[in-house]
Amino acid sequence: METSELTAAEQRVWRAFAHGTAVDFRAHEDEVTPFGSAWGADRTVRGEVLRALLLSGASADGAIAGLWVMGAHVAGRLDLAHGTVDVPIRLLGCHFARAPDLFGAGLRHVDLSRSHLPGLEAADVRVEGALRLTACHLTGATRLGGAEVTSSLHLDRTTVTGPVCLDGARIGDALVVKGARLSGGDGVALSAANTSVGGGVVGADLDAHGTLLLTGLRLGGTLNLEGAHLARPGGAALAAAVLAVNLDVLCNGLRAEGEVRFTRSRIGGRLSLEGARVTNRGQAAVRLGGAVVGAEVAAADLRTEGQVNLRGATIAGALVLTDARLSHAGGAALLASGCSAAQLWLDGTELVEGHLSLRGAVFTTVHAAPETWPAQVWLDGLTYQALFPRLAPAHRLAPLRRDGDGYVPHSYEQLAAAYLRLGDEAAARTVRLAKQRHHRSTRPRSARIWGYVQDATVGYGFRPLRATGWLCALLLTGVTVFGLHPPRPSKLGEGPDFNPFVYVLDLLLPVVDFGQAKAFQPQGWYQWLSYLLTALGWVLATTVVTGITRTVSRP
């Protein structure tokens, strides 16, 4: 390009390029670039002129060339597709008439901060250094799929109307979207599927209208979305399935309209959702199914309208839902079936609507006050070592009777085992007695009679002293009656003398024969009393043997 063809503004840029010095067209530092289309010819530079400089411009002797322009109106298109540029590019606070085309280009450091662009075509671009789009205003699609940036990619405080695509990109250091305002409408606001970032993602205070798609994202550092606002009502506000993060995922204070999804993700450190607010009525609000978390899941003061799904999640540390408020009408507000964690903290947790499912979950300790358990629970297969706070069985048995599966023997045995580990055998017996009573209620009416007898007499073997009381009462009754009305001898002049005490013992104890029962024959209703004492003796003997057997076989 001949310099004679250049405008005065373009000649300024051309001369400064060789020395790498700045050309500042701005009237003042606080100019608003969206209105740059009205800037006159005195600050207009054609995209083809910039292309010529970048691809073939030379440096002055002893100087380092570079494009450094502030406050210019870039007319036409800056087309560097498949080109190779060896100098840094700084186009700061500029207004681009058309979206720059950097497709497949090989570039050095690129800084377009505070500029207005109607989009950016930069798929497969290679940048040796940083790519800065800080505080930019983009009104169209921003395509960086497959890009390779050796340092950081900056979109912090940038406003984008249209989707941002980073699919398959490789970023050596950090992806910075802190304070950005992204709007993908009803679709995807930012897509970083299968993207690799050597450091972390800095997304604190991000505001995204549309899905934040991080499926398959691989991070060497931390994913930080603290204070972010994500909106995709009825869909996925944050889709981070199969995420791989070496350190932490921080979502403290997150606000999301739509699902927050971390299914089958691998998080090396902690996942923090403290104070988060997630709304996705009638569907899953937070989904962590199949995820593996290397430290704890901290979700104190979490508020959700929609299900919290932790099915099959593996958490090395604690699952903390202290003071959380969860709601999911018509289903499980907290679905943690098959989940495993060192500790489960439900102190102060309120399930406003919906039930609690911990089927097949495994915890070392469970911290839950009685009022935590909702009207319906699903606890079959839940395994734990200790239950806190330490309370009497009466406070712990009610949820077991409300199990959606009905009678669940495993739940009672788990609770009894927890009391035994504390050395409280009396409490364990109370739990096992409650188990037998619950089981009795599930049997046919005809089969319940024997259960009522065992319960009333010896408490299914867990209250053996009751049999002693019954025997004493029957013995006293029999001795009184037969002492006042002795039966006649079976054969006159033969047999022992009548002893009412030994006679009644002979009737009550079927395995003992003192000879009294055979030697005397009561008459009338006294005979029926003897039959009744014999029958009750058999019943008591059977229940006592049952209780002794259960006691001996009990661990």
C-alpha positions in Angstrom: 0.0 0.0 0.0 1.3 3.4 -1.0 1.5 6.0 1.8 0.2 8.6 -0.6 -3.1 6.7 -0.5 -3.4 7.2 3.3 -5.5 9.7 5.1 -3.8 12.0 7.7 -5.1 9.8 10.5 -3.7 6.7 8.8 -0.4 8.3 8.2 -0.1 9.0 11.9 -0.7 5.3 12.6 1.7 4.2 9.9 4.6 6.3 11.2 4.0 5.3 14.9 3.9 1.6 14.0 7.6 1.4 13.1 8.5 2.7 16.5 5.7 0.9 18.5 4.5 4.2 19.9 0.9 5.1 20.8 -1.5 7.1 18.6 -4.3 8.6 20.7 -7.3 9.9 18.9 -9.4 10.3 22.0 -11.0 13.6 22.9 -10.9 12.5 26.6 -10.2 9.3 28.5 -13.9 8.5 29.3 -15.2 8.4 25.8 -18.1 5.9 25.1 -17.1 3.8 22.2 -20.6 2.5 21.1 -21.1 5.9 19.5 -17.8 5.8 17.6 -19.5 5.5 14.3 -20.1 9.2 14.4 -16.4 10.0 14.7 -15.0 11.9 11.8 -12.3 11.3 9.2 -9.7 12.8 11.5 -9.8 9.6 13.6 -10.9 7.0 11.1 -8.5 4.2 10.1 -9.4 1.6 7.4 -9.1 -2.0 8.4 -7.2 -2.8 5.2 -4.5 -0.3 6.3 -4.1 -2.0 9.6 -3.9 -5.3 7.9 -1.1 -4.1 5.6 0.8 -2.7 8.6 0.5 -5.9 10.6 1.4 -8.3 7.8 4.1 -6.3 6.1 5.0 -3.2 8.1 8.7 -2.9 9.2 10.2 -1.5 12.4 12.5 1.4 12.5 16.2 0.9 13.2 16.7 0.1 16.9 13.0 0.1 17.6 10.4 -2.6 18.2 7.4 -2.3 16.0 3.8 -2.5 17.2 0.3 -1.4 16.6 -0.9 0.8 19.4 -4.0 2.9 18.7 -6.5 4.5 21.0 -9.9 5.9 20.2 -10.0 5.2 16.4 -12.9 4.3 14.2 -11.9 1.2 12.3 -13.8 1.4 9.0 -14.3 -1.8 7.0 -13.0 -5.1 8.3 -9.8 -5.9 10.0 -9.1 -9.2 8.2 -6.1 -11.2 9.5 -7.5 -14.6 8.7 -4.7 -17.2 8.5 -2.2 -14.5 8.7 0.9 -14.4 10.9 1.7 -11.2 12.9 4.8 -11.0 15.0 4.1 -7.7 16.7 1.8 -6.8 19.6 -1.6 -5.4 18.7 -3.2 -2.8 21.0 -6.5 -1.3 19.7 -7.8 0.3 22.8 -11.2 2.1 23.1 -11.7 1.7 19.3 -15.0 1.4 17.4 -15.0 -1.3 14.8 -17.5 -1.0 12.0 -17.4 -4.7 11.2 -16.4 -7.7 13.3 -12.6 -8.4 13.0 -11.7 -11.6 11.4 -8.8 -13.4 13.1 -9.7 -16.9 12.0 -6.7 -19.2 12.1 -4.3 -16.3 12.5 -1.0 -16.6 14.4 -0.7 -13.5 16.6 1.3 -12.1 19.5 -0.2 -10.2 22.4 -3.6 -8.8 21.4 -5.4 -6.1 23.5 -8.8 -4.8 22.3 -9.9 -3.5 25.7 -12.7 -0.9 26.0 -13.5 -1.3 22.3 -16.9 -1.6 20.6 -17.1 -4.6 18.2 -20.1 -6.0 16.3 -18.7 -9.5 17.1 -15.4 -11.3 16.7 -14.4 -14.1 14.4 -11.4 -15.7 16.0 -11.9 -19.4 15.8 -8.6 -21.4 15.8 -6.6 -18.3 16.4 -3.2 -18.7 18.1 -2.0 -16.0 20.4 1.5 -16.0 21.9 0.6 -14.1 25.0 -2.6 -12.7 26.3 -5.9 -11.9 24.5 -7.6 -9.0 26.2 -11.2 -8.0 25.6 -11.6 -6.3 28.9 -14.5 -3.9 29.2 -15.4 -4.3 25.6 -18.9 -4.0 24.1 -19.7 -6.7 21.6 -23.0 -6.7 19.8 -22.7 -10.0 17.9 -21.4 -13.5 18.2 -17.9 -13.9 19.6 -16.3 -17.0 18.2 -13.1 -18.3 19.8 -13.7 -22.0 19.3 -10.4 -23.9 19.1 -8.4 -20.9 20.0 -5.0 -21.3 21.6 -3.9 -18.6 24.0 -0.6 -19.2 25.8 -1.4 -16.7 28.6 -4.8 -15.5 29.7 -8.0 -14.7 27.9 -9.7 -11.6 29.4 -13.5 -10.9 29.1 -13.8 -9.2 32.4 -16.3 -6.3 32.6 -17.2 -7.0 29.0 -20.8 -6.7 27.7 -21.7 -9.2 25.0 -25.0 -9.4 23.2 -24.9 -12.7 21.4 -23.3 -16.1 22.2 -19.6 -16.4 23.2 -18.1 -19.7 21.9 -14.8 -21.0 23.4 -15.4 -24.7 22.6 -12.2 -26.7 22.4 -10.0 -23.7 23.2 -6.7 -24.0 25.1 -5.8 -21.3 27.5 -2.5 -21.5 29.2 -3.2 -19.5 32.3 -6.7 -18.0 33.2 -10.0 -17.4 31.7 -11.3 -14.1 33.2 -14.9 -13.2 32.9 -15.3 -11.4 36.2 -18.1 -8.8 36.1 -18.9 -9.6 32.5 -22.5 -9.1 31.2 -23.4 -11.9 28.7 -26.6 -12.3 26.9 -27.3 -15.3 24.7 -31.1 -14.8 24.8 -32.9 -18.1 25.1 -29.8 -20.0 24.1 -26.2 -20.3 25.3 -24.6 -17.2 26.7 -21.1 -18.7 27.0 -19.9 -22.1 25.8 -16.6 -23.5 26.9 -17.3 -27.2 26.2 -14.2 -29.3 26.2 -12.0 -26.3 26.8 -8.7 -26.6 28.7 -7.5 -23.8 31.1 -4.1 -24.2 32.7 -5.1 -22.0 35.6 -8.6 -21.1 36.7 -11.8 -19.4 35.6 -12.4 -16.1 37.4 -16.1 -15.4 37.0 -17.1 -13.6 40.2 -20.1 -11.3 39.7 -20.6 -12.6 36.2 -24.1 -11.9 34.8 -25.2 -14.3 32.2 -28.6 -14.5 30.5 -28.5 -17.8 28.8 -26.8 -21.1 29.6 -23.2 -21.0 30.9 -22.1 -24.2 29.2 -18.9 -25.7 30.8 -19.4 -29.3 29.8 -16.1 -31.1 29.7 -14.2 -28.1 30.9 -10.7 -28.9 32.3 -9.2 -26.5 34.9 -5.8 -26.7 36.5 -6.9 -24.3 39.2 -10.2 -23.0 40.6 -13.6 -22.3 39.1 -14.9 -19.1 40.8 -18.5 -18.0 40.2 -19.0 -16.3 43.6 -21.8 -13.7 43.4 -22.6 -14.6 39.8 -26.1 -14.3 38.4 -27.1 -16.9 35.8 -30.5 -16.9 34.2 -31.9 -19.6 31.9 -35.5 -20.2 33.3 -36.7 -23.7 32.6 -33.3 -24.8 31.3 -29.8 -25.2 32.5 -28.4 -21.9 33.9 -25.0 -23.6 34.6 -24.3 -26.8 32.7 -21.0 -28.2 34.0 -21.3 -31.9 33.5 -18.1 -33.9 33.3 -16.2 -30.9 34.6 -12.6 -31.6 35.8 -11.3 -29.1 38.3 -8.0 -29.6 40.2 -8.8 -27.2 43.0 -12.1 -25.7 44.2 -15.5 -24.8 42.7 -16.7 -21.6 44.4 -20.3 -20.6 43.9 -20.9 -18.8 47.2 -23.7 -16.3 46.8 -24.6 -17.6 43.3 -28.1 -16.7 42.0 -29.5 -18.9 39.3 -32.8 -19.1 37.5 -32.5 -22.6 36.0 -30.6 -25.7 36.8 -27.1 -25.8 38.2 -25.5 -29.0 37.0 -22.3 -30.7 38.0 -23.2 -34.3 37.1 -20.2 -36.8 36.8 -17.8 -34.0 37.5 -14.4 -34.4 39.2 -13.5 -31.7 41.7 -10.2 -32.0 43.4 -11.0 -29.6 46.3 -14.3 -28.3 47.7 -17.6 -27.4 46.1 -19.0 -24.4 47.9 -22.6 -23.2 47.4 -22.9 -21.3 50.7 -25.7 -18.7 50.5 -26.6 -19.7 46.9 -30.1 -19.1 45.6 -31.3 -21.5 42.8 -34.8 -21.5 41.4 -36.0 -24.2 38.9 -39.5 -25.1 40.0 -40.8 -28.6 39.3 -37.3 -29.7 38.1 -33.8 -30.2 39.5 -32.3 -27.0 40.9 -28.9 -28.4 41.8 -27.7 -31.7 40.2 -24.5 -33.4 41.4 -25.3 -37.0 40.5 -22.2 -39.2 40.0 -19.8 -36.4 40.9 -16.6 -37.0 42.9 -15.5 -34.2 45.3 -12.1 -34.4 46.9 -13.0 -32.3 49.9 -16.4 -31.1 51.2 -19.6 -29.9 49.7 -20.4 -26.7 51.7 -24.0 -25.6 51.1 -24.9 -23.8 54.3 -27.8 -21.4 53.9 -28.5 -22.7 50.4 -32.0 -21.8 49.2 -33.6 -23.9 46.4 -36.9 -24.1 44.6 -36.5 -27.4 42.8 -34.8 -30.7 43.7 -31.2 -31.0 45.1 -30.0 -34.2 43.4 -26.9 -35.8 44.8 -27.6 -39.3 43.6 -24.5 -41.4 43.5 -22.1 -38.5 44.5 -18.9 -39.4 46.3 -17.7 -36.7 48.7 -14.5 -37.3 50.6 -15.3 -34.7 53.3 -18.6 -33.5 54.7 -21.9 -32.7 53.0 -22.9 -29.5 54.8 -26.5 -28.4 54.4 -26.7 -26.5 57.7 -29.6 -24.0 57.7 -30.5 -24.8 54.1 -34.0 -24.3 52.9 -35.1 -26.7 50.2 -38.3 -27.1 48.4 -39.6 -29.4 45.7 -43.3 -30.1 45.6 -44.4 -33.6 44.7 -40.9 -35.2 44.9 -37.7 -35.4 46.8 -36.4 -32.0 47.9 -33.1 -33.7 48.8 -32.4 -36.8 46.7 -29.1 -38.3 48.0 -29.7 -42.0 47.2 -26.4 -43.8 46.9 -24.5 -40.7 48.0 -21.4 -41.2 50.2 -19.7 -38.7 52.4 -17.7 -38.6 55.7 -20.4 -36.5 57.4 -23.9 -35.3 56.7 -24.9 -32.0 58.3 -28.6 -31.3 58.4 -28.8 -29.1 61.5 -31.3 -26.4 60.9 -32.1 -27.7 57.4 -35.7 -27.2 56.4 -37.4 -29.2 53.7 -40.3 -26.8 53.0 -42.0 -29.0 50.4 -41.1 -32.5 49.3 -39.5 -35.5 51.0 -36.0 -36.7 51.8 -34.4 -39.7 50.1 -31.2 -41.2 51.5 -31.7 -44.7 50.1 -28.4 -46.6 50.0 -26.4 -43.5 51.2 -23.3 -44.1 53.3 -22.1 -41.6 55.9 -19.8 -41.9 58.9 -21.8 -39.5 61.0 -25.2 -37.9 60.5 -26.0 -34.6 62.3 -29.7 -34.0 62.2 -32.2 -32.8 64.8 -35.6 -34.6 64.9 -37.4 -31.7 63.4 -35.2 -31.9 60.3 -36.9 -35.0 59.0 -39.9 -34.1 56.8 -43.3 -35.8 56.7 -42.0 -38.5 54.4 -38.6 -40.1 54.2 -36.9 -42.8 52.2 -34.2 -44.4 54.3 -33.9 -48.0 53.1 -30.2 -48.9 52.9 -29.0 -45.8 54.7 -25.8 -46.6 56.6 -24.1 -44.6 59.3 -21.9 -45.1 62.3 -23.2 -42.4 64.6 -26.2 -40.1 64.8 -26.0 -36.7 66.4 -27.3 -35.0 68.6 -27.5 -37.9 71.0 -31.2 -38.3 71.9 -33.5 -40.9 73.4 -35.0 -43.4 70.9 -38.4 -41.7 71.2 -37.0 -38.8 69.3 -35.5 -40.9 66.6 -38.2 -43.5 65.8 -40.8 -41.2 64.3 -39.1 -40.8 60.9 -38.7 -44.6 60.6 -42.4 -45.0 60.9 -42.9 -42.4 58.1 -40.7 -44.2 55.5 -42.2 -44.2 52.1 -41.3 -47.9 51.7 -43.3 -48.8 54.8 -41.6 -51.2 57.1 -37.9 -51.1 56.5 -36.0 -53.5 58.9 -32.6 -52.1 57.9 -33.4 -48.6 59.2 -34.2 -49.9 62.7 -31.1 -52.1 62.8 -28.9 -49.1 61.8 -30.4 -47.0 64.6 -30.0 -49.8 67.1 -26.4 -50.4 66.1 -25.7 -46.7 66.5 -26.9 -46.9 70.1 -24.9 -50.0 70.8 -21.7 -48.3 69.6 -22.5 -45.6 72.2 -22.9 -48.4 74.8 -26.6 -47.7 75.3 -28.0 -51.2 75.2 -31.4 -50.2 76.7 -31.9 -47.7 73.9 -31.0 -50.4 71.3 -33.6 -52.7 72.8 -36.2 -50.0 72.6 -35.5 -49.5 68.9 -35.7 -53.3 68.2 -38.9 -53.5 70.1 -40.3 -50.7 67.9 -39.1 -52.6 64.9 -41.2 -55.7 65.9 -44.2 -53.5 66.5 -43.9 -51.9 63.1 -43.5 -55.3 61.5 -46.6 -56.5 63.3 -48.7 -53.7 61.8 -47.8 -55.0 58.3 -49.1 -58.5 58.9 -52.6 -59.9 58.4 -55.0 -59.3 61.3 -55.1 -63.0 62.2 -51.3 -63.1 62.4 -51.1 -60.1 64.7 -52.7 -61.8 67.7 -49.5 -63.8 68.6 -47.5 -60.6 68.2 -49.8 -58.8 70.6 -49.3 -61.6 73.1 -45.5 -61.5 72.9 -45.6 -57.8 73.1 -47.8 -57.7 76.2 -45.9 -60.5 78.0 -42.3 -60.0 77.3 -42.0 -57.2 74.8 -40.9 -59.6 72.1 -38.1 -60.7 74.4 -36.7 -57.2 74.8 -38.7 -56.8 78.1 -38.2 -60.2 79.8 -39.1 -58.8 83.3 -42.7 -58.6 82.1 -42.9 -62.4 82.1 -41.9 -62.4 85.8 -44.6 -60.0 86.6 -47.2 -62.0 84.8 -46.1 -65.2 86.4 -46.2 -63.6 89.9 -49.7 -62.3 89.2 -50.9 -65.7 88.0 -49.2 -67.5 90.9 -50.8 -65.1 93.4 -54.2 -65.6 91.8 -53.9 -69.3 91.7 -52.6 -69.7 95.3 -55.4 -67.5 96.6 -58.2 -69.3 94.8 -57.0 -72.8 95.4 -55.9 -72.0 99.0 -59.5 -71.1 99.8 -61.0 -73.9 97.7 -58.6 -76.9 97.6 -59.3 -79.4 94.9 -60.1 -83.0 95.9 -57.5 -85.7 95.7 -57.6 -87.9 92.5 -57.3 -91.0 94.8 -58.2 -90.9 98.4 -55.4 -91.8 100.7 -52.8 -91.6 98.0 -50.4 -88.9 96.8 -48.9 -85.9 98.6 -50.5 -83.4 100.8 -52.1 -80.5 99.0 -49.8 -77.4 98.7 -51.5 -74.5 96.9 -48.2 -72.8 96.0 -46.6 -76.0 94.5 -49.9 -76.9 92.9 -50.1 -73.6 91.0 -46.4 -73.9 90.0 -47.1 -77.3 88.6 -49.8 -75.9 86.5 -47.8 -72.8 85.2 -44.5 -74.6 84.5 -45.2 -77.2 81.8 -41.6 -78.6 81.8 -41.6 -79.2 85.6 -43.6 -82.0 87.4 -44.0 -81.7 91.1 -46.8 -84.3 91.2 -49.4 -81.9 92.5 -51.3 -81.4 89.3 -51.8 -85.2 88.8 -52.7 -85.8 92.5 -55.7 -83.4 92.6 -58.7 -82.8 90.5 -60.5 -79.4 90.8 -64.2 -79.3 90.1 -66.5 -76.8 88.3 -65.1 -73.5 87.3 -62.0 -74.2 89.3 -61.2 -76.8 86.8 -61.4 -74.2 84.0 -59.1 -72.0 86.0 -56.6 -74.8 86.1 -56.8 -75.2 82.4 -56.3 -71.4 81.9 -53.3 -71.4 84.2 -51.8 -74.3 82.2 -52.4 -72.6 78.9 -51.0 -69.3 80.1 -48.0 -71.1 81.4 -47.3 -72.6 78.0 -47.6 -69.1 76.4 -45.3 -67.5 79.0 -42.8 -70.3 78.6 -42.8 -70.0 74.8 -42.3 -66.2 74.9 -39.6 -66.4 77.5 -37.7 -68.9 75.4 -38.2 -66.6 72.3 -36.8 -63.7 74.3 -33.9 -65.6 75.6 -33.0 -66.9 72.1 -33.2 -63.3 70.7 -31.0 -62.0 73.5 -28.4 -64.7 73.1 -28.3 -64.2 69.3 -28.3 -60.4 69.5 -24.8 -58.9 68.8 
